[in-house]
Amino acid sequence: MKNQVLTLVIGLLSCLPIMAQKSEGQQSIAVALPNIENIDVSREIVAKLIQIELIKIDKYKVYDEFDMQEAMQSNELFQNNCYGKRCLAALGKEINADFILSSSLLSFGKRIVITMKIMDIESQQVINTHVMEFVDQKDEIQRMLRILVRQMHDIEVRPETLAKIAHDDRPIVKSNIYRIDNTGPRVGYSLFSGDLEEFASRSRNQGGLGIFPGATMIGYQFEKQYVGTENFSALGEVLVTVSGLEQGVAIPSIIFMHGVRFGKGGWEIAFGPGFGFSTVSNGFFDTEGLYGNPGNYWTEGEFRRSEHYDPVQNNLPLYEIDEHLDRRGNTFRLNTRFVFAAGRTFRMGSLNLPVNVFYSNMRNSSMIGLSIGFNVLKD
């Protein structure tokens, strides 16, 4: 056991020179307090976010605010207006850094412009400069800073990430700008009315579902944005659902919708056709109780097999025979309806929570309900 511990200690000690050489081989960089105009965020927070992004790329030994604290307090100029080459060089020499990064953030005209430059302290020359315009999304400041830091160091940035927040004077031709992608699962509840309410409430021995005229819904929504600007998005949506599982039935449907999403609040309206299948039969409701209990549903076949039918006289029922929903029916019918929905997407960090109310109108029937979904925004 002692030999094993000794071997481990020797191994760790042998790694220390290598680790020290790696740390010594990295040049140091400091981040000056940025210039910020028309953006409600502190200079200290922005400087800290840039430090974090520099640490992530693992190219420099990054000075933090504590490394720079003594130098910042020694000269008031370092704290207030240290943006020019002379002041930046002086700050870099004071803390003995190899490079210093200066930045500027400006918000105007529904866009945010960020400038970054890196100065070599020894030569007092700016060796790298980068400027980018972004859409006015102040909650995406860290992502904007990450993009600039990575592009300045020739590190690839995912095109879809850049497209979400980069400003473009021709945004209508882009499909991902200011995108909220709500593809994901959906759950909800709806209430029935009209013929659908009657069919749900009708007893099973009468061909109905024998359930409360309302049902939960579970499904999945596929979404594709095909037009987008900073304040407007046009969407194609497909929603596949199954309803009524909690009551022992399964009512499938598929809905195709065109959606329009407005502004940063994520407000949306959508509309489109829905399709499903059901079984039907030809029959009538005995509303007057002429052939038994009032309200009973008789199929045409049941009536012809009953004592009320005389095959010689071929007496027809005293009600008009029509097509009705009937789970016992042998005929399948395509159900069509039109769906209207409105709602809002709530953002909680990387989590999207779309909440919608919807109304579905069909022949002699309708549904009204609420649905909630979720999905995670990928960086």
KEPA-530937 format. One record per residue (C-alpha): residue number from 0; residue in three letters; x, y, z. Coordinates in Angstrom, 3 decimals, padded with zeros to 6 digits. Each point is the difference from the previous one (the first is absolute). Last residue first. Example, Ala and Ser with C-alpha at 12.3 -4.5 7.8 and 13.67 -1.06 7.14 Angstrom:
! residues 2
ATOM   lumvex   lomar          x          y          z
ATOM        1     SER    013.670   -001.060    007.140
ATOM        0     ALA   -001.370   -003.440    000.660
! end
This chain:
! residues 379
ATOM   lumvex   lomar          x          y          z
ATOM      378     ASP   -027.368    027.387   -028.459
ATOM      377     LYS   -002.945   -002.362    000.131
ATOM      376     LEU   -003.248    001.368    001.404
ATOM      375     VAL   -001.664   -002.707    002.083
ATOM      374     ASN   -003.613   -000.943   -000.660
ATOM      373     PHE   -003.301    000.234    001.780
ATOM      372     GLY   -003.696   -000.267   -000.664
ATOM      371     ILE   -003.322    001.141    001.430
ATOM      370     SER   -003.457   -000.339   -001.537
ATOM      369     LEU   -003.373    001.510    000.890
ATOM      368     GLY   -003.453   -000.858   -001.318
ATOM      367     ILE   -003.060    000.605   -002.096
ATOM      366     MET   -001.685   -002.599   -002.199
ATOM      365     SER   -002.795    000.265   -002.557
ATOM      364     SER   -002.823   -001.949   -001.601
ATOM      363     ASN   -002.797    000.214   -002.591
ATOM      362     ARG    002.567   -000.400   -002.814
ATOM      361     MET    003.382    001.113    001.352
ATOM      360     ASN    001.514    002.876    001.969
ATOM      359     SER    003.104   -000.289    002.152
ATOM      358     TYR    000.884    002.747    002.477
ATOM      357     PHE    003.409    000.318    001.596
ATOM      356     VAL    001.715    001.560    003.013
ATOM      355     ASN    003.777   -000.101   -000.055
ATOM      354     VAL    002.979   -000.129    002.402
ATOM      353     PRO    003.504   -000.460   -001.452
ATOM      352     LEU    002.628   -000.571    002.728
ATOM      351     ASN    003.531    000.471   -001.378
ATOM      350     LEU    002.950   -000.974    002.212
ATOM      349     SER    003.474    001.409   -000.677
ATOM      348     GLY   -000.388    002.651    002.690
ATOM      347     MET   -003.671    000.047    000.884
ATOM      346     ARG   -001.810    001.288   -003.084
ATOM      345     PHE   -003.807    000.085   -000.192
ATOM      344     THR   -001.514   -000.617   -003.426
ATOM      343     ARG   -003.403    001.602   -000.463
ATOM      342     GLY   -003.409   -001.010   -001.195
ATOM      341     ALA   -002.580   -000.164   -002.725
ATOM      340     ALA   -001.576   -002.924   -001.840
ATOM      339     PHE   -002.655   -000.461   -002.692
ATOM      338     VAL   -000.763   -003.451   -001.390
ATOM      337     PHE   -002.143   -000.976   -002.962
ATOM      336     ARG   -001.617   -003.402   -000.165
ATOM      335     THR   -000.062   -003.128   -002.116
ATOM      334     ASN   -001.099   -003.490    000.981
ATOM      333     LEU    000.712   -002.753   -002.516
ATOM      332     ARG   -002.664   -002.676    000.355
ATOM      331     PHE    000.379   -003.720    000.601
ATOM      330     THR   -003.058   -002.214   -000.501
ATOM      329     ASN   -000.485   -003.118    002.124
ATOM      328     GLY   -001.735    001.794    002.855
ATOM      327     ARG    000.244   -001.233    003.589
ATOM      326     ARG    001.793    003.192    001.136
ATOM      325     ASP   -002.921    002.002   -001.391
ATOM      324     LEU    000.141    003.591   -001.233
ATOM      323     HIS   -003.163    000.754   -001.955
ATOM      322     GLU   -001.161   -000.167   -003.623
ATOM      321     ASP   -003.685    000.760   -000.544
ATOM      320     ILE   -003.368   -001.723    000.057
ATOM      319     GLU   -002.900    002.425    000.309
ATOM      318     TYR   -002.409   -001.011    002.705
ATOM      317     LEU   -003.328   -001.821   -000.212
ATOM      316     PRO    001.826   -003.248   -000.608
ATOM      315     LEU   -000.585   -001.700   -003.370
ATOM      314     ASN   -002.788   -002.517   -000.493
ATOM      313     ASN    001.052   -002.675   -002.466
ATOM      312     GLN   -003.642   -001.140   -000.186
ATOM      311     VAL    000.983   -003.633   -000.184
ATOM      310     PRO    003.218    000.456    001.999
ATOM      309     ASP   -001.967    001.496    002.921
ATOM      308     TYR    002.422    001.798    002.341
ATOM      307     HIS   -000.886    000.869    003.575
ATOM      306     GLU    000.821   -003.505    001.221
ATOM      305     SER    003.680    000.732   -000.585
ATOM      304     ARG    002.366   -001.344   -002.635
ATOM      303     ARG   -000.722    002.830   -002.446
ATOM      302     PHE    000.466    002.552    002.803
ATOM      301     GLU    003.356   -001.444    000.998
ATOM      300     GLY    001.218    000.124   -003.612
ATOM      299     GLU   -001.013    003.648   -000.394
ATOM      298     THR    001.931    000.829    003.149
ATOM      297     TRP   -002.072    001.110    002.928
ATOM      296     TYR    001.184    002.576    002.536
ATOM      295     ASN   -002.078    000.304    003.137
ATOM      294     GLY   -001.211    003.496    000.914
ATOM      293     PRO   -003.348   -001.025    001.458
ATOM      292     ASN   -000.017   -003.619    001.193
ATOM      291     GLY   -001.901   -002.286   -002.351
ATOM      290     TYR   -001.189    000.191   -003.581
ATOM      289     LEU   -002.034    003.208   -000.024
ATOM      288     GLY    002.078    001.599    002.777
ATOM      287     GLU   -000.351    003.502   -001.466
ATOM      286     THR    003.719    000.568   -000.617
ATOM      285     ASP    000.534   -003.437   -001.521
ATOM      284     PHE    003.387    000.935   -001.482
ATOM      283     PHE    000.664   -001.251   -003.528
ATOM      282     GLY    002.200   -002.341   -002.030
ATOM      281     ASN    002.722   -000.395   -002.569
ATOM      280     SER    003.314   -001.002    001.534
ATOM      279     VAL    003.352    001.639    000.575
ATOM      278     THR    003.582   -000.889    000.918
ATOM      277     SER    002.508    002.789    000.516
ATOM      276     PHE    003.156    001.318   -001.632
ATOM      275     GLY    001.946    003.199    000.563
ATOM      274     PHE    001.091    003.163   -001.772
ATOM      273     GLY    000.740    003.595    001.008
ATOM      272     PRO    000.129    003.091   -002.175
ATOM      271     GLY    001.880    003.207    000.774
ATOM      270     PHE    000.465    002.932    002.341
ATOM      269     ALA    002.725    001.604    002.079
ATOM      268     ILE    000.419    003.103    002.166
ATOM      267     GLU    003.141    000.750    001.969
ATOM      266     TRP    001.416    002.252    002.692
ATOM      265     GLY    003.708   -000.720    000.658
ATOM      264     GLY    000.628    003.087    002.133
ATOM      263     LYS    002.889    001.012   -002.251
ATOM      262     GLY   -002.330    001.006   -002.772
ATOM      261     PHE   -002.690   -001.881   -001.905
ATOM      260     ARG   -000.409   -003.629   -001.032
ATOM      259     VAL   -002.166   -000.994   -002.978
ATOM      258     GLY   -001.077   -003.612   -000.462
ATOM      257     HIS   -001.299   -002.080   -002.900
ATOM      256     MET   -001.449   -003.243    001.234
ATOM      255     PHE   -000.282   -003.660   -000.944
ATOM      254     ILE   -001.812   -002.136    002.584
ATOM      253     ILE    000.098   -003.788    000.439
ATOM      252     SER   -002.489   -001.963    002.062
ATOM      251     PRO   -000.314   -003.117    002.127
ATOM      250     ILE   -002.855   -000.714    002.441
ATOM      249     ALA    001.020   -002.803    002.375
ATOM      248     VAL   -002.472   -001.203    002.630
ATOM      247     GLY    000.391   -001.291    003.554
ATOM      246     GLN   -000.927    003.183    001.815
ATOM      245     GLU    003.573    001.140    000.738
ATOM      244     LEU    000.904   -000.693   -003.645
ATOM      243     GLY   -002.548    002.534   -001.223
ATOM      242     SER    002.040    001.812   -002.629
ATOM      241     VAL    002.873   -000.941   -002.350
ATOM      240     THR    001.888    002.769   -001.762
ATOM      239     VAL    002.200    000.811   -003.004
ATOM      238     LEU    000.649    003.728   -000.541
ATOM      237     VAL    001.615    001.301   -003.196
ATOM      236     GLU    001.126    003.623   -000.137
ATOM      235     GLY    001.235    002.339   -002.730
ATOM      234     LEU    001.175    003.316    001.332
ATOM      233     ALA    000.207    003.673   -000.887
ATOM      232     SER    002.087    002.165    002.330
ATOM      231     PHE   -000.227    003.695    000.821
ATOM      230     ASN    001.801    002.504    002.207
ATOM      229     GLU    003.707   -000.537   -000.738
ATOM      228     THR   -000.789   -001.545   -003.352
ATOM      227     GLY   -000.909   -003.514   -001.065
ATOM      226     VAL   -001.466   -001.992   -002.854
ATOM      225     TYR    000.040   -003.811   -000.375
ATOM      224     GLN   -000.093   -001.076    003.636
ATOM      223     LYS   -000.603   -003.728    000.400
ATOM      222     GLU   -001.929   -001.673    002.817
ATOM      221     PHE   -000.803   -003.583    000.918
ATOM      220     GLN   -002.431   -000.379    002.892
ATOM      219     TYR   -000.345   -003.167    002.065
ATOM      218     GLY   -003.006   -001.469    001.747
ATOM      217     ILE   -002.031   -000.473    003.137
ATOM      216     MET   -003.595    001.103    000.432
ATOM      215     THR   -002.253   -000.287    003.018
ATOM      214     ALA   -003.700   -000.434   -000.561
ATOM      213     GLY   -003.390    001.673    000.275
ATOM      212     PRO   -003.559   -001.192   -000.440
ATOM      211     PHE    000.245   -002.440    002.976
ATOM      210     ILE    000.091   -003.528   -001.374
ATOM      209     GLY   -002.403   -002.636   -001.282
ATOM      208     LEU    001.591   -000.145   -003.436
ATOM      207     GLY   -003.254   -000.338   -001.913
ATOM      206     GLY   -001.457   -002.941   -001.919
ATOM      205     GLN   -003.188   -000.343    002.053
ATOM      204     ASN    001.506   -002.791    002.108
ATOM      203     ARG    002.909    002.378    000.643
ATOM      202     SER   -002.212    002.642    001.545
ATOM      201     ARG   -000.188    003.392   -001.698
ATOM      200     SER    002.074    002.713    001.708
ATOM      199     ALA    002.848    000.022   -002.541
ATOM      198     PHE   -002.371   -000.164   -002.974
ATOM      197     GLU   -002.196    002.783    001.409
ATOM      196     GLU    003.026    002.256    000.637
ATOM      195     LEU    001.254   -000.684   -003.536
ATOM      194     ASP   -003.391    000.828   -001.446
ATOM      193     GLY    000.077    003.448    001.612
ATOM      192     SER    002.657    000.834    002.581
ATOM      191     PHE    003.285   -001.477    001.196
ATOM      190     LEU    002.446    001.265    002.651
ATOM      189     SER    003.781   -000.119   -000.475
ATOM      188     TYR    003.076   -000.737    002.118
ATOM      187     GLY    003.694    000.318   -000.669
ATOM      186     VAL    003.387   -001.577   -000.496
ATOM      185     ARG    002.570    000.801   -002.684
ATOM      184     PRO    003.460   -001.392   -000.776
ATOM      183     GLY    002.640    001.877   -002.022
ATOM      182     THR    000.744    002.342   -002.871
ATOM      181     ASN   -000.385    003.493    001.418
ATOM      180     ASP    002.889    001.593   -001.885
ATOM      179     ILE    000.275    003.657    000.935
ATOM      178     ARG    002.032    001.694   -002.708
ATOM      177     TYR    001.255    003.538    000.103
ATOM      176     ILE    001.644   -000.606   -003.371
ATOM      175     ASN   -000.321   -003.581   -001.180
ATOM      174     SER   -001.657    000.071   -003.418
ATOM      173     LYS    001.745    002.890   -001.678
ATOM      172     VAL   -001.402    001.723   -003.063
ATOM      171     ILE   -002.083    002.445    002.035
ATOM      170     PRO    003.055    001.028    002.009
ATOM      169     ARG    001.536    002.099   -002.777
ATOM      168     ASP    001.893    002.606    002.069
ATOM      167     ASP    001.340   -002.889    002.072
ATOM      166     HIS    000.701    000.018    003.723
ATOM      165     ALA    001.539   -003.116    001.531
ATOM      164     ILE   -002.160   -001.532    002.758
ATOM      163     LYS   -001.436   -003.313   -001.187
ATOM      162     ALA    002.180   -000.243   -003.092
ATOM      161     LEU    003.187   -000.262    002.079
ATOM      160     THR   -001.265   -003.043    001.882
ATOM      159     GLU   -001.223   -001.626   -003.227
ATOM      158     PRO    003.385    000.605   -001.610
ATOM      157     ARG    001.876   -001.762    002.854
ATOM      156     VAL    003.045    002.070    000.920
ATOM      155     GLU    003.427   -001.257   -001.060
ATOM      154     ILE    003.023    001.265    001.930
ATOM      153     ASP    002.146    002.440   -001.964
ATOM      152     HIS    001.157    001.852    003.140
ATOM      151     MET   -001.916    003.200   -000.683
ATOM      150     GLN   -002.965   -002.163   -001.047
ATOM      149     ARG   -000.041   -001.716    003.388
ATOM      148     VAL    000.114    003.210    002.018
ATOM      147     LEU   -002.652    001.605   -002.205
ATOM      146     ILE   -002.398   -002.947    000.232
ATOM      145     ARG    000.407   -000.306    003.769
ATOM      144     LEU   -000.723    003.717    000.453
ATOM      143     MET   -003.259   -000.385   -001.931
ATOM      142     ARG   -000.942   -003.082    002.033
ATOM      141     GLN    000.623    001.910    003.220
ATOM      140     ILE   -002.109    002.936   -001.172
ATOM      139     GLU   -003.006   -002.207   -000.878
ATOM      138     ASP   -002.383    001.509    002.586
ATOM      137     LYS    000.492    003.365   -001.679
ATOM      136     GLN   -001.561   -001.176   -003.237
ATOM      135     ASP    000.194    002.918   -002.432
ATOM      134     VAL    001.146   -001.866   -003.098
ATOM      133     PHE    003.766   -000.225   -000.337
ATOM      132     GLU    002.648    002.012   -001.810
ATOM      131     MET    003.629   -001.141    000.064
ATOM      130     VAL    003.428    001.644    000.250
ATOM      129     HIS    003.388   -001.718    000.351
ATOM      128     THR    003.511    001.298    000.577
ATOM      127     ASN    003.257   -001.902    000.507
ATOM      126     ILE    003.624    001.093    000.378
ATOM      125     VAL   -000.480    003.503    001.408
ATOM      124     GLN    003.524    001.312    000.561
ATOM      123     GLN    001.636    001.037    003.263
ATOM      122     SER    003.036   -002.102   -001.006
ATOM      121     GLU    000.475   -001.505    003.475
ATOM      120     ILE   -003.657    000.220    001.012
ATOM      119     ASP   -001.388   -001.784   -003.073
ATOM      118     MET   -003.530    001.355   -000.326
ATOM      117     ILE   -003.168   -002.020   -000.613
ATOM      116     LYS   -003.055    001.702   -001.427
ATOM      115     MET   -003.713   -000.623    000.386
ATOM      114     THR   -002.981    001.858   -001.430
ATOM      113     ILE   -003.644   -000.870    000.699
ATOM      112     VAL   -002.942    001.574   -001.815
ATOM      111     ILE   -003.479   -000.727    001.359
ATOM      110     ARG   -002.972    000.466   -002.290
ATOM      109     LYS   -003.530    001.378    000.131
ATOM      108     GLY    001.175    003.425   -001.251
ATOM      107     PHE    002.545    000.496    002.774
ATOM      106     SER    001.858   -001.997    002.652
ATOM      105     LEU    003.761    000.415    000.418
ATOM      104     LEU    002.497   -002.362    001.615
ATOM      103     SER    003.736    000.788   -000.008
ATOM      102     SER    002.916   -002.276    000.764
ATOM      101     SER    003.653    000.016    001.075
ATOM      100     LEU    002.170   -003.080    000.325
ATOM       99     ILE    003.488    000.242    001.507
ATOM       98     PHE    003.030   -002.042   -000.955
ATOM       97     ASP    003.284   -001.133    001.597
ATOM       96     ALA   -001.071    000.976    003.520
ATOM       95     ASN    002.320    001.523    002.641
ATOM       94     ILE   -002.820    001.533    002.095
ATOM       93     GLU    001.304    003.558   -000.332
ATOM       92     LYS    001.315   -000.669   -003.496
ATOM       91     GLY   -003.464   -000.953   -001.249
ATOM       90     LEU   -001.586    003.023    001.650
ATOM       89     ALA    002.553    002.322   -001.609
ATOM       88     ALA   -000.530   -001.595   -003.406
ATOM       87     LEU   -003.765    000.388    000.355
ATOM       86     CYS    000.393    003.663    000.964
ATOM       85     ARG    002.250    000.773   -002.975
ATOM       84     LYS   -002.076   -001.979   -002.504
ATOM       83     GLY   -003.284    001.687    000.879
ATOM       82     TYR   -002.945   -001.535    001.874
ATOM       81     CYS    000.750    000.600    003.674
ATOM       80     ASN   -002.769    002.466    000.797
ATOM       79     ASN   -001.190   -000.776    003.512
ATOM       78     GLN    001.801   -002.635    002.048
ATOM       77     PHE    003.529    000.165   -001.446
ATOM       76     LEU   -000.150    003.801    000.201
ATOM       75     GLU   -000.486   -000.228    003.775
ATOM       74     ASN    003.535   -001.388    000.371
ATOM       73     SER    001.184   -002.139    002.912
ATOM       72     GLN   -003.399   -001.636    000.523
ATOM       71     MET    000.061   -001.693   -003.388
ATOM       70     ALA    003.557   -001.241    000.572
ATOM       69     GLU   -000.881   -001.547    003.367
ATOM       68     GLN   -003.150   -001.685   -001.356
ATOM       67     MET    001.496   -001.484   -003.162
ATOM       66     ASP    000.747   -003.511    001.277
ATOM       65     PHE   -003.264    000.123    001.935
ATOM       64     GLU   -001.980    000.915   -003.115
ATOM       63     ASP    001.307   -003.038   -001.873
ATOM       62     TYR    003.181   -000.350   -002.034
ATOM       61     VAL   -000.240   -002.653   -002.728
ATOM       60     LYS    002.982   -002.268   -000.697
ATOM       59     TYR   -000.612   -000.327   -003.681
ATOM       58     LYS   -001.134   -002.448   -002.693
ATOM       57     ASP   -002.457   -002.184    001.888
ATOM       56     ILE   -003.051    000.994   -002.125
ATOM       55     LYS   -002.206   -000.236    003.088
ATOM       54     ILE    002.159    002.367    002.052
ATOM       53     LEU   -000.495    002.703   -002.620
ATOM       52     GLU   -003.790   -000.492    000.185
ATOM       51     ILE    000.065    000.337    003.797
ATOM       50     GLN    002.119    003.161   -000.162
ATOM       49     ILE   -002.460    001.477   -002.510
ATOM       48     LEU   -002.862   -000.720    002.414
ATOM       47     LYS    001.920    001.676    002.839
ATOM       46     ALA    000.585    003.136   -002.082
ATOM       45     VAL   -003.715    000.111   -000.849
ATOM       44     ILE   -000.919   -000.365    003.676
ATOM       43     GLU    002.405    002.752    001.079
ATOM       42     ARG   -001.297    002.406   -002.654
ATOM       41     SER   -003.523   -000.352    001.384
ATOM       40     VAL   -002.979   -000.768   -002.216
ATOM       39     ASP   -002.869    002.247   -001.087
ATOM       38     ILE    001.137    000.690   -003.554
ATOM       37     ASN   -000.161    003.503   -001.492
ATOM       36     GLU    003.799    000.405   -000.169
ATOM       35     ILE    002.661   -002.281    001.499
ATOM       34     ASN    003.794    000.561   -000.122
ATOM       33     PRO    001.733   -003.066    001.355
ATOM       32     LEU    002.103   -000.462    003.179
ATOM       31     ALA    003.350   -001.389   -001.096
ATOM       30     VAL    000.503   -003.741   -000.409
ATOM       29     ALA    003.436   -001.425    000.736
ATOM       28     ILE    002.066   -002.496   -001.980
ATOM       27     SER    002.942   -002.207    000.916
ATOM       26     GLN    002.108   -002.097   -002.343
ATOM       25     GLN   -000.084   -003.741    000.412
ATOM       24     GLY    003.353   -001.770    000.042
ATOM       23     GLU    000.354    000.465    003.761
ATOM       22     SER   -003.219   -001.924    000.595
ATOM       21     LYS    001.102   -002.820   -002.328
ATOM       20     GLN    003.491   -000.048    001.553
ATOM       19     ALA   -001.525   -000.159    003.469
ATOM       18     MET   -002.137   -002.956   -000.986
ATOM       17     ILE    003.031   -001.803   -001.425
ATOM       16     PRO    002.058    000.820    003.089
ATOM       15     LEU   -002.794   -001.285    002.259
ATOM       14     CYS   -000.481   -003.318   -001.755
ATOM       13     SER    003.031   -001.638    001.633
ATOM       12     LEU   -001.337    000.921    003.427
ATOM       11     LEU   -003.277   -001.776   -000.748
ATOM       10     GLY    001.796   -003.158   -001.085
ATOM        9     ILE    002.275    000.054    003.051
ATOM        8     VAL   -003.031    000.324    002.277
ATOM        7     LEU   -001.785   -002.900   -001.712
ATOM        6     THR    003.056   -002.251    000.230
ATOM        5     LEU    000.372    000.782    003.704
ATOM        4     VAL   -003.666   -000.826    000.623
ATOM        3     GLN    000.379   -003.315   -001.799
ATOM        2     ASN    003.201   -000.864    001.893
ATOM        1     LYS   -001.720    000.756    003.311
ATOM        0     MET   -002.835   -002.408   -000.877
! end
